[in-house]
Amino acid sequence: MGLIVYGAALSPFVRKVRVFLAEKGADYTLENVNIFPAPDWFAEISPLKRIPVLKDDDAGVTLADSSAICGYLEKTCTAPALYPSEAGDFGRALWFEEYGDSELAGHIGMGTFRPMVVNPLMGKEPDTATAEKTIAEKLPSYFAYLESEVGAREFLVGDAFSIADISIATQFVNFAHGGFVPGAEAYPNLTAYLERMHARPSFAACIAEETAMLDKVLKRTE
Ligand SMILES: N[C@@H](CCC(=O)N[C@@H](CS)C(=O)NCC(=O)O)C(=O)O
C-alpha cells in the first residue's frame, strides 16, 4: 500500500496519524509540508490547507483530517483494532478523540506550544506570559478531568490502547515540547498514564525525532 502523509512532524494531528500508522505496523512516507504558510498547491489535497493529509495512491483516496484518516485506516488496516468494538466504549473513545482534537489542541496549541515553540522557530521571542496564563487559568480543569477519567485505568477506554489514548497523549507531547508537564503532585494518575503512553515505541519514535529537530534548530536541550 503506497501511503503518503503530508504534514510537519510537530503537528499534534500529524503525530496522531503517525502513531496510529505505527501501531498498525503500516509503512508510509512523510512528505514535509510547511504550513506557515502552506503552499498554494496544497489546497488541491487539503481544502482547508491543514495538515495532515493522507494519500493512499493504491486506493485513489485522499483525506484531509486526522479523524477521517484514522477512521479510514481502521477499515483498511484492521489489526490491531484501535477503535473499541463495544458501542459504549466506541462512543467514549470518539469523545476523547474530539476532546483532544478540539479542546486540548486549542489550549495547548495556541496557549503554550505556539508561544513557546512556534515563536522561537519563527525567530521571535518565546511568549512566557501567555503560556503561564494558559497553564494557570485554562488548563487546570482539563487536567483535573483527565486525572479522574484515567484514575487507576491503564488505558482511557476499556482494556486496550485506542484512538482515545492517541488523541489525548499526542496533545501532551506538544505541551512537553513547550517545556511543561501537568505535574505529578497535582495529577499523579495523568502523569503516570502519559509516561506510559509516551514510552510506547510508536510515540517514543516521534518524540525522539521531534526533540532532536527542536534541539538542533533551537540549540536547546529539553
Ligand atoms: N481537524 C484537523 C485539524 C488539523 C489542524 O488544525 N492542523 C494545523 C496544524 S497543527 C494546521 O494545519 N493549521 C494550519 C491552518 O489552520 O491554516 C485534523 O484533525 O486533522
The ligand as an SDF file (V2000), in Angstrom:
LIG
                    3D

 20 19  0  0  0  0  0  0  0  0999 V2000
   -9.2760   18.8180   12.4890 N   0  0  0  0  0  0  0  0  0  0  0  0
   -7.9770   18.7920   11.8430 C   0  0  0  0  0  0  0  0  0  0  0  0
   -7.1020   19.8520   12.4590 C   0  0  0  0  0  0  0  0  0  0  0  0
   -5.7630   19.9510   11.7470 C   0  0  0  0  0  0  0  0  0  0  0  0
   -5.0440   21.2430   12.1070 C   0  0  0  0  0  0  0  0  0  0  0  0
   -5.6140   22.1880   12.6580 O   0  0  0  0  0  0  0  0  0  0  0  0
   -3.7560   21.3020   11.7500 N   0  0  0  0  0  0  0  0  0  0  0  0
   -2.9940   22.5070   11.9400 C   0  0  0  0  0  0  0  0  0  0  0  0
   -1.5670   22.1860   12.3160 C   0  0  0  0  0  0  0  0  0  0  0  0
   -1.4060   21.5010   13.9170 S   0  0  0  0  0  0  0  0  0  0  0  0
   -2.9570   23.2690   10.6400 C   0  0  0  0  0  0  0  0  0  0  0  0
   -2.8250   22.6840    9.5910 O   0  0  0  0  0  0  0  0  0  0  0  0
   -3.0700   24.5980   10.7100 N   0  0  0  0  0  0  0  0  0  0  0  0
   -2.9500   25.4400    9.5690 C   0  0  0  0  0  0  0  0  0  0  0  0
   -4.1720   26.2890    9.3640 C   0  0  0  0  0  0  0  0  0  0  0  0
   -5.1690   26.1140   10.0900 O   0  0  0  0  0  0  0  0  0  0  0  0
   -4.1000   27.1290    8.4740 O   0  0  0  0  0  0  0  0  0  0  0  0
   -7.3800   17.3950   11.9810 C   0  0  0  0  0  0  0  0  0  0  0  0
   -7.7350   16.6870   12.9360 O   0  0  0  0  0  0  0  0  0  0  0  0
   -6.5820   16.9930   11.1260 O   0  0  0  0  0  0  0  0  0  0  0  0
  1  2  1  0
  2  3  1  0
  2 18  1  0
  3  4  1  0
  4  5  1  0
  5  6  2  0
  5  7  1  0
  7  8  1  0
  8  9  1  0
  8 11  1  0
  9 10  1  0
 11 12  2  0
 11 13  1  0
 13 14  1  0
 14 15  1  0
 15 16  2  0
 15 17  1  0
 18 19  2  0
 18 20  1  0
M  END
$$$$
